[in-house]
Amino acid sequence: MSAERYLIGEVSKLTGLSKDTIHFYVNKGLLTPDYIDENNGYRYYSRWNLWQLDIITICRKLSVPLDLIKRILDSHDNAKITKLLLEYRSKALQLSSYYQQVADDILWYDEENQRIQSKDKPKEICLKEFEAETVVAGVLKQDQIWYHANLLEAAKEELQQTQTIRRKYGYMIDMEKMKEGKFIKRREYLKTGEHDYSHVAPENLYILPKGKYAVFILHITEENADFGPLFQWLKEYHYETDIVFAEEIGLQLFDYPEYDCEIKAHLVEQNL
């Protein structure tokens, strides 16, 4: 060992690391002073300790965890160190992909909130055609109003496995209650951003039918809504509807007394 020794204050000045940081590395077992004076208990650091601190600083800038830094310091074989760092690189790339997904999802949620806040939602009914689409749906049970609990039960494993928060909630509406101005949800469904559904039981998959739809934005207040314009439109254009879906505008994490849904009424031409 070189006779060149430094007290912690000198090491701090040489490296730019604070005394607390150096103490932290010592307490974590990453750094051991090369010499301790038995008379006064002073710790002295060698040129080798300075080299160790340089390695630690490089690793910390790479966000290498402390346990891996210790393995790197204990290994004096550059090939082994390179292997350890390449293994960590693979984990770092996985984390990078994960955090990119998080960042993208946050932007998506902001866009969803802007849709909720938008004052320019189209209210007029228009005719659109959609392809068939598979969704996750809760089982429809007799005398069972807990549609959301049914959906969560059906989608539980799928939501645990999916890597994104992107999702859209929709409902199958009670058509008889529509005539009374009531917005009653009989069954709830879910579309996820990945559209995989490999973790969903077949009986919990539902296909939104292909075809023509009357589409418009409906404002709901305390589960009441005016479906009058839809009934007038159906009469005017000689259509009937056999099932009505309502999809929430944006992703809302709280239950609000007033909200908007996009209504999609599946159309059947009248036999005139």
N, C-alpha and C positions, 0 to 999 in steps of 0.2 A: 504494500500500500504506500502511496506517496505520502511524504511528510507534510504535504500541503493540505492544511485543514482550515475549515471555515465555520464560524459560529452561525446560528440561524439568521441573525440580522444581516450578516454578510452574504449568505446564500440568497436572502430575499432581494438584496440590492443587485446581485449578479444575474438573477433569473427573472426578476420582476414579479415573482410570486409572493403573495402576502405570507406572513408568519403563520396565520391561521390555516392557510391552504397547505403549507408544508407540514404543520402539525396534523392536519387531517390525513394526509398521505401516510404519515408515520403511524397514526392510530389505526389505519386500515391495513397496515402491514405491507404497504407498497414500498416503503422507504425505511431503511434502518441506518441510523448514523454509524459511520465506520468506527468512531471512537467516542467513548464516554469517560470523562475525567473522574476517577474514583474519589478525588479530594473534594471537588465542588459540584459534581453531578452535571457539569456542562456537557452538552452534546456537540460533537464536532463532525462536520460533513466533509467528505473527500471529493476529489475530482470525479471518482466513480459515481458518488452520490449525485453530483451535478449532471452526469450523463444519464443516470436513472431518471432524474427530474425532467430532462429533455425528452426522454422516451414517454414518460407519463403525460407530459404536456401535449405531445403530438397525438397520443392516443385519445386524450380527452377532447381534442379538437375534432377528432373523428367520431366522437360520442361512443367510444368503445367502453363497455361496462367495466367496473372495477375488477371483477373476478377474472375477466379476460386479460386485463392489463397485468395483473399479478402473474398469470401464466406466461405472458410475453416476457416479463422481467425475469422470471425464473428460467426461461429458455435462452441459452446463449448460442443457439443455432439459427442463423438468419433464414434458412429454408423452412424451419418449423414456424418461425414467426410469420413468414409470408403465408404459409398454409393457414395459420390461425386467422390472419387478417382477411384472407380470401373467404374463409367460412363466415366471418362476420359480415363481409361484403354482401353475401347472399341474403343474410338476415336484414341488412340495411336496405337492400333493394325491395324486399317484401314490405318493410316498414314504409319505404318511400311510396310504394304503390298504395298502401293502406291510407296514408295521410293525403295522397292525391285524391283518393276516393272521398275522404272526409271533406276536403276543401271543395270538391265538386258538389257534394251533397249539400253543403252549407249554401253555396250559390244557388242551387236548385231550390232550396227551401225559401231563400229570399225571393226568387222569382214567383214561387207559389204564393207567398204573402202579398206580392204586388198584384197578383191576379185577384186575391181576396179584396184588396183595397181599391181596385180599379173601379172607376165610376162609369166606364164605357162598355159595360157588359151588354152584348146584344140581347134585347128582349123579344124581338120579332121572331116568329116561328119560321123556320126554313126547312126545306126538304133536303136530306142528306142520305147517302148510301154508305153502309159500313160492311166490311167483311166480318165473318164470324170471328169471335174472340173468346179465348178461354180465360176464365177467372177462377179465383178461389172463393167458394161460397159456403156460408154456414148452413147446416142442415135445417130445413124448414120443418118445425115441429108443431103439431096441433096444440092450440091454447098456450103457445110459448111466445112471449113477447121479447125475450132476451136475445134479440138478433145479434147484438155485438158480441155477447159472450159465446154464442154459437159460432160466430166467425173466428174469434180468437182460438177457440178449441180446434177448429178445422185448420187454421193457418199457423198454429203455434210452432211447429217444427220448421216450416218454411221460413218464418220470420227470424228464427234463431240462426238459420243457416245463411240467409242472404247477407251480402256484404254492403248493401246500400239501404238508406232510409227511404228511398224513392218509392212511393206507393200512392194509390188513388183508391178512395172508398166510394162505393156505390150501393144503391138500394133498389130492391124491387118493391114498387109502390102498390098499396091496396087500391085497386081501381074503383071499387064501389064507394070507398070513402072520398075519393077525388071529387065525386059529384056533390058531396057535402062540403067541399072546401077544406078537407082534412088531408094533411100530409102524413100518412101512416106508413111506416117502414115495416114490411113483413119479412124481409130477408136481406141480409147484407152481404156484399161481395167485395173482393179486394183484387187490385192489380198491382203487382210489384214491378220494380224497375228491371228485374232480370227476366221475368216471364218464363222461368224454368219450371217451377211447380213440381220438381221431381220428388219433393218431400211431402207431397199432399196425397192423401188417399183418393182413389178415383171417384168415390161417392161425394167428395167435397170439391170436385171440379165441375164447373158449370159453363156452358157455351152460350154467350150472347149471340143471338141468331143473326145471320147475314140478312141484309135487305134494306128497305127504305125506312127512314125514321123521320118523324117530326121532331125537330131539335130547337130548344130555346132555353133561356136562362129564367129560372123561377126564384122569386124571393119568398122565403118561408119565415113566418113570425109565429113563435110559440106553436109550431107544428100545424099552422093554418096557412093555406095558400089559395090563390085564385087560379083555378084550372079552366075558368070560363073561356078564355081565348083559345085554348087547345080544342075544346069541344066545338067551338064555332069553326075553327080551321078544318077540323075533321069533316064537319058537315058540308062546308063550302067546297072542299076538294074531293068529296066522296070517298073518304077513307074511314076505316075502323082501326082500332088498336087492340091487340091481344095481350100486350104486356108493356108496362112502362117502367123504365129505369131512371134513376136519378143519381148523378155523380157529383160529389162535392167539388166546389170550386176551390182549388188550393188544398193544402194539407193543414188543417186546424188541429192544434193539440188540446184545445179546450172546447167545452160545450157552450155554445152561444144561443141565446133565445132567437136571434135573427141571423140568417145566413142565406147564401145563394147556392143553388144546385143547377147543373145542366140537365135538363129533362130530355130523355130520348124515348119517344113513344114508337114502338115497333108497329109498322103500318100493314094493314090488310085491305085490299081494295074491296069496296062494297059490290055485292052482286045486284046490279040494277036491272 
